[in-house]
Amino acid sequence: MTINPNLSFALGAGSGVDTRSLAQGLVDAERAPRQQLIQAKIDRSEARVSGLGALMAISNNLKTAFEGLNVLGRFNSFSVFNSQPNLFSVSTTTAAKPGSFSIEVLSLASPQRTASLGFQEAKSDLNNGAAFSLSISSANGTVSSVRVGASRSNPEGIVAAINEANLGITAQLLNTGQGSEPFKIVLVGQEGEENAFAVVSDDGSGEGQVQRIEFQEAAQTGVITVAGVPVEVNAGDTGAVIAGKVKLALDESPFITTVTGRSAFINADGSLSIRYAPSDGNAADTRFNGSNAGVAATVSKVADFVPGNKVAGVSFETELKSASNAVARIDGLTVTRQSNSLSDVIPGISVDLFGVSGANQPATLNISRDLKPIEEKVKALVDAFNDAAADIAILTGKKNPDDPEDVFSGSLQADSTARSLLTRFRQLVTQTASARSDSGLNALQDIGVELGRDGRLSLNTEKFNREAGKNFDGMVNLLTGGLSFQSTSGEINRGLAGQAVKDLADLMKREGPIVSQSKSAEDQISRHKRELERLEDRMKLLLNRYTKQFSIMDTIVGQLTRQREGLVGTFEGLANAYKK
């Protein structure tokens, strides 16, 4: 009978020795040193990945600090003193320059305010319930018409129609509470004399305008719109065919069916004409969009609008306030503007007026450079560099024995990437501008940023304020290269800060040293883990071999033991026989 080796082990047969434990012990003894060696490599690589991740964060923090100094807009810091803040407010841009100004506000820009005649009710019938129009003309010669439909032929409808027209005039219906006709419409225009307006009503008893539309051939199949009405056309449709399709669509659309007096008809030359209703007033050109089908069209006026009579009771002749310009005297120079925002008088300085000066009481405006926010940005750079140097020292130093959870300390011991990055960081804060400046400012040390023997940066605030005060433009140009926008592509003079931002961005790119080294470390981890898997497979095979060998040995020992016991029994039997 053949004995199963595993069963033999389980029953403790044979020699009586626990050969399974013996086999496992031998395998474990062979596995342990190899496994520990591979695991140590994995641990080192994982620590390196953590350290390189920290380097990425360190580089990004330093880049952020340089970004605070790399474009002109970041230096837009001014202190503003206004002796009469009840007259105007002030804002500055990067184009501003320090200076002192005398400002006297002589008058404010104001919009025209015009009131209508009174109405008995908000919904009092006007023009016998028929549609009519309002002609609104401005001081610059522009004339626009606002149609008031029949359903809106009342004061409320006038207000809604004017507001919906978006002509820069706001209408309000007010209840004055006075007399038998307390409701009045107040029209408010925009600031400035050029925005003065006049409103005249028209009862629609005249003649409507006629507009001719000549279509070109359709380049492709698609949908065009005429007066907001969609029309399907096919590629190759001629202008006459398109005109016919448009007429059919218009005849069935609310554009014509809801407005008495509007119509569309085909001309002898195949073009389309639209006759507007007299209540449309001086209609704007018919809206057309043929881009979807590659259709071009020409809109022309062939018959002018002929006004009718004024609508009884609809008149806007009471001027509550006339439109006026803003007038100010700045350093003795009188300036006039349409609005109360004087943004183009003093370069980089916008003055918003809201009060009028007293007689011979000009205000004093002082604009001075505020260096404190800029100093704080430079200090932020100093701190970011010092933090970077300190963090790299931790990464490349010894492992912290007191904190087993600390995955960063010592993670980059003897790592060339960390050392080269620290060297590069030092170069960024000590390098000289590529082109020497006439201002004498060519490096960060020239504005007080100094690198000590201990490898730490510091800011000499006295030197910074002195140099920035006497040569502000030179400092800004040193850092920004005079650019108001920085790009990290191309070769241009970016200034020290702008160039540092580009260099740090390159370091952090996918093909840069940090990411490439991190990828290499991750690949090593994967390779070492595969080594562990292969080691485990070999140990399983080794355990099976030991198991079989020990099973055979145990069987042989068992057989020999039984033979010995049999011989002993035989000899003892013979001895007993002789004794008898």
LOVEXTOR-471985 format. One line per 4 residues: number of its first residue (from 1); for each residue y, x, z of C-alpha. Coordinates in steps of 0.05 Angstrom, whole numbers. Each point is the difference from the previous one (the first is absolute). Last residue first. Layout:
NUM) Y X Z; ...;
***
This chain:
580) -472 248 556; 52 54 0; -17 17 -72; 17 -71 -21;
576) 67 2 36; 20 62 -36; -20 -30 -67; 43 -62 14;
572) 59 43 22; -6 39 -64; 0 -64 -41; 60 -29 37;
568) 40 63 -9; -18 1 -73; 25 -72 -8; 65 15 38;
564) 12 60 -44; -14 -41 -63; 48 -55 26; 54 51 13;
560) -10 31 -68; 8 -68 -33; 63 -15 39; 31 68 -17;
556) -15 -13 -73; 33 -68 2; 61 27 37; 8 55 -52;
552) -4 -52 -56; 52 -44 33; 44 60 16; 0 18 -74;
548) 14 -71 -22; 58 -9 50; 29 68 -17; 1 -19 -73;
544) 31 -69 14; 52 31 45; 18 51 -55; 8 -56 -51;
540) 46 -37 47; 38 64 14; 11 12 -74; 29 -70 -9;
536) 46 11 60; 24 65 -30; 14 -35 -67; 41 -53 36;
532) 38 53 39; 14 38 -64; 27 -65 -30; 47 -5 59;
528) 22 71 -14; 17 -17 -72; 39 -62 20; 39 39 52;
524) 14 55 -52; 27 -52 -49; 46 -25 55; 25 71 12;
520) 13 9 -75; 38 -67 -2; 42 23 58; 14 65 -35;
516) 22 -37 -63; 43 -48 39; 36 54 38; 6 50 -57;
512) 32 -47 -51; -39 -33 -56; 5 -68 33; 73 13 17;
508) 21 19 70; 24 71 -18; 37 -28 -60; 38 -49 44;
504) 17 57 47; 29 40 -59; 39 -60 -26; 30 -15 69;
500) 17 73 9; 36 1 -67; 42 -60 20; 17 32 67;
496) 20 67 -31; 39 -29 -58; -33 -39 -56; 20 45 -58;
492) -47 -27 -53; -71 12 -24; -36 -64 -12; -35 -49 47;
488) 14 -12 74; 60 -44 -15; 63 -2 42; 57 -48 -7;
484) 74 12 18; -6 73 -22; 52 53 17; -54 54 9;
480) -20 -39 63; 0 51 56; 48 53 -25; 42 -53 -35;
476) 10 -37 65; 19 64 36; 49 20 -54; 31 -69 1;
472) 10 5 75; 34 68 -1; 50 3 58; -31 -51 45;
468) -72 12 -20; 8 75 13; 33 -9 68; -45 -58 21;
464) -63 39 -17; 25 64 33; 14 -36 65; -65 -38 -5;
460) -42 63 -5; -64 -36 -17; -67 30 20; -64 16 -36;
456) -61 30 35; -39 61 -23; 8 37 67; 46 49 -34;
452) 48 -58 -14; 12 -37 -65; 72 -25 -6; 30 -64 -29;
448) 75 11 10; 29 -20 -68; -9 69 -31; -70 4 30;
444) -20 -57 -46; 13 44 -60; 52 12 -54; 66 -22 30;
440) 54 48 -23; 38 -57 -33; -3 35 -68; -74 -16 1;
436) -57 45 -19; -51 -31 -46; -73 -1 22; 19 -20 71;
432) -26 48 53; -65 -13 37; -4 -3 76; -19 -72 14;
428) -49 -8 -58; -27 70 9; -20 -15 72; -38 -62 -24;
424) -36 42 -52; -23 50 53; -25 -58 43; -36 -27 -61;
420) -33 67 -13; -26 4 71; -28 -70 -2; -35 12 -66;
416) -28 68 22; -39 -31 57; -16 51 54; -7 -57 50;
412) 14 -67 -34; -31 -49 49; 20 41 60; 36 -59 32;
408) -7 -61 -45; -62 -38 22; 22 -8 73; -53 -46 31;
404) -31 58 38; 66 10 37; 1 57 51; -31 53 -46;
400) 56 -5 -51; -27 38 -60; 39 63 -14; 58 6 -48;
396) 7 -17 -74; 11 -75 11; 42 11 62; 44 52 -35;
392) 6 -48 -59; 27 -53 47; 52 47 29; 24 22 -68;
388) 4 -72 -25; 37 -22 62; 50 56 -9; 10 -20 -73;
384) 8 -74 17; 49 17 56; 44 42 -46; -2 -54 -53;
380) 19 -54 50; 57 45 23; 26 2 -72; -4 -76 -2;
376) 37 -5 67; 55 46 -27; 8 -46 -59; 8 -61 47;
372) 51 40 41; 42 27 -57; 45 -61 -7; 51 17 -54;
368) 67 -32 10; 32 -61 -32; 66 -22 33; 32 -66 -18;
364) 69 -15 28; 26 -71 -5; 68 -17 -29; 49 -39 43;
360) 64 -7 -40; -2 -76 5; -66 -23 27; -63 14 -38;
356) -42 -55 -32; -72 -11 21; -70 -3 -31; -4 61 -46;
352) -64 38 -16; 13 74 -11; -54 39 -37; 4 76 3;
348) -38 48 -46; 60 14 -44; 63 -37 27; 21 -57 -47;
344) -67 -24 -29; -30 -40 57; 60 -42 20; -36 -64 20;
340) 49 -57 9; -11 -23 -71; 40 -1 -65; 34 66 16;
336) 71 26 4; 21 69 24; 69 23 25; 4 75 13;
332) 37 21 63; -60 33 31; -39 -64 -14; 41 -63 -10;
328) -42 -62 -6; 0 -62 -45; -59 -47 -5; 6 -48 -57;
324) 16 -75 1; -30 -66 -20; 44 -58 19; -11 -43 61;
320) -2 -75 9; 13 -14 -74; 0 -75 -11; -12 -11 -74;
316) -74 -14 -2; -3 -69 -33; -55 -52 -6; 32 -69 14;
312) -5 -22 -73; -42 48 -40; 45 37 -49; -4 -21 -72;
308) -42 28 -57; -8 73 -19; -25 19 -70; -56 51 5;
304) -2 45 -60; -45 -8 -60; -41 54 -34; -14 45 60;
300) -51 54 -14; -69 18 28; -41 52 -38; -75 4 10;
296) -55 53 5; -74 -17 8; -50 52 23; -45 -53 31;
292) 9 15 74; 70 29 -14; 27 -66 -24; 47 -19 56;
288) 59 -46 -13; 54 -32 43; 50 -41 -39; 69 32 3;
284) 43 -29 56; 26 -71 -6; 75 -16 -3; -8 -70 30;
280) -70 -25 10; 28 -71 8; 17 0 -75; -75 7 -11;
276) -26 61 -36; -21 -2 -72; -56 50 -12; -9 28 -70;
272) -64 30 -29; -4 43 -63; -39 -19 -62; 58 10 -48;
268) 11 -75 -6; 9 -5 75; -51 -28 48; 24 -45 57;
264) 2 1 76; 34 -50 45; 42 -7 64; 44 -61 8;
260) -34 -32 60; -35 53 42; -69 -16 28; -37 0 -67;
256) 33 64 -25; -16 54 51; -53 -48 29; -45 22 -58;
252) -30 -43 -55; 55 12 -52; 3 74 21; -74 11 -16;
248) 5 -33 -69; 64 39 -15; -32 66 21; -60 -12 -45;
244) 46 -14 -59; 43 62 14; -63 42 3; -22 -25 -68;
240) 69 15 -28; 1 70 29; -68 15 -30; -64 -1 39;
236) -37 65 -14; -33 6 68; -4 -69 31; 50 -36 44;
232) -6 -39 65; 65 -28 28; 22 2 73; 65 -37 18;
228) 50 41 43; 57 -12 -49; -46 31 -53; -63 35 24;
224) -50 39 -42; -75 -1 8; -49 44 -37; -33 19 -66;
220) 29 62 -31; 58 26 -42; 32 -68 -5; 50 -5 -59;
216) 74 -2 18; 34 -60 32; 71 -25 -14; 31 -40 56;
212) 64 -41 -12; 42 -26 57; 40 -64 0; 50 -17 56;
208) 10 -72 22; 59 -42 -20; 48 -35 48; -12 -58 49;
204) -38 43 49; 45 -15 60; 27 71 4; 23 31 66;
200) 46 61 6; -11 57 49; 44 62 5; -20 69 26;
196) 26 63 34; -52 55 0; 46 53 -31; 46 -9 60;
192) -53 25 48; -53 -28 46; -51 -50 -27; 9 -75 -8;
188) 0 -57 50; 2 -72 -23; 13 -55 50; -22 -71 -17;
184) 34 -54 39; -25 -61 37; 53 -38 42; 21 -52 -53;
180) 26 -57 43; 41 45 43; -21 61 40; -69 15 27;
176) 1 66 -38; -72 -8 -22; -16 64 -38; -42 10 -62;
172) -11 74 -14; 0 39 -66; -12 74 -9; 27 36 -61;
168) -33 64 -27; -26 -36 -61; -68 -14 29; -9 -67 -38;
164) -41 -29 57; 61 1 46; 43 -37 -51; -54 -53 -14;
160) -14 -13 74; 74 -9 18; 12 -46 -59; -61 -41 19;
156) 26 -10 71; 67 -24 -28; -34 -52 -47; -29 -2 -70;
152) -64 34 21; -49 -48 -32; 44 1 -62; -4 75 -6;
148) 57 47 20; 2 56 -52; 36 64 19; 38 34 -56;
144) 23 73 -1; 64 32 -25; 13 75 8; 73 21 -11;
140) 7 53 54; 37 -49 45; -61 -46 2; -13 -66 -35;
136) -46 -54 28; -11 -61 -45; -33 -57 37; -46 -48 -36;
132) -17 -74 -3; -60 -46 7; 12 -74 7; 2 -39 65;
128) 67 -33 -16; 32 69 -4; -11 8 75; -38 -44 49;
124) 13 17 73; -60 36 31; 38 41 53; 44 -60 11;
120) 73 -20 -9; 18 62 -39; 60 45 8; 31 44 -54;
116) -32 69 -6; 14 62 40; 9 73 -22; -13 64 38;
112) 11 65 -38; -33 60 31; 35 51 44; 16 74 -4;
108) 37 23 61; 72 23 3; 42 60 21; -55 40 36;
104) 30 67 20; -44 62 0; 20 71 19; -56 49 -14;
100) -31 61 34; -55 43 -32; -73 21 0; -33 -11 -67;
96) -42 -59 -23; -48 7 -59; -61 -7 44; 22 -71 18;
92) 47 -29 52; 14 -68 32; 66 -26 28; 22 -65 31;
88) 69 -33 -8; 58 -32 37; -26 -13 70; -26 72 1;
84) 72 25 7; -1 74 18; -63 13 -40; -38 64 17;
80) -63 13 -40; -50 55 17; -41 20 -60; -72 13 -15;
76) -25 0 -72; -41 64 5; -66 -35 -14; 28 -27 -65;
72) 5 70 -29; -76 11 0; -47 50 33; 19 1 73;
68) -41 -56 33; -54 17 -50; -8 68 34; -21 -36 64;
64) -49 -44 -37; -31 61 -33; -9 32 69; -36 -62 24;
60) -42 -1 -63; -21 72 9; -21 -13 72; -39 -62 -21;
56) -37 39 -54; -13 57 49; -30 -51 49; -47 -23 -55;
52) -18 73 -11; -18 6 73; -43 -62 -1; -36 25 -62;
48) -9 68 33; -30 -33 62; -49 -36 -46; -17 67 -33;
44) -11 34 67; -43 -57 25; -41 1 -64; -11 75 5;
40) -21 -8 73; -48 -54 -22; -32 48 -49; -11 54 53;
36) -24 -50 52; -51 -29 -49; -26 70 -17; -5 19 73;
32) -33 -66 20; -51 -11 -56; -50 56 16; -3 -17 74;
28) -3 -73 -16; -59 11 -47; -38 41 52; 14 -53 53;
24) -23 -56 -47; -66 37 -12; -12 12 74; 19 -72 16;
20) -51 -24 -50; -51 53 26; -2 -31 69; -61 43 21;
16) -64 -37 18; -40 47 -45; -29 -56 -41; 24 -70 18;
12) 66 -17 32; -8 -71 -26; 66 0 -37; -9 70 -27;
8) -69 -17 -26; 26 -64 -29; 53 41 -37; -52 48 -26;
4) -47 -56 -23; -71 22 20; -52 6 -56; -69 -26 20;
***
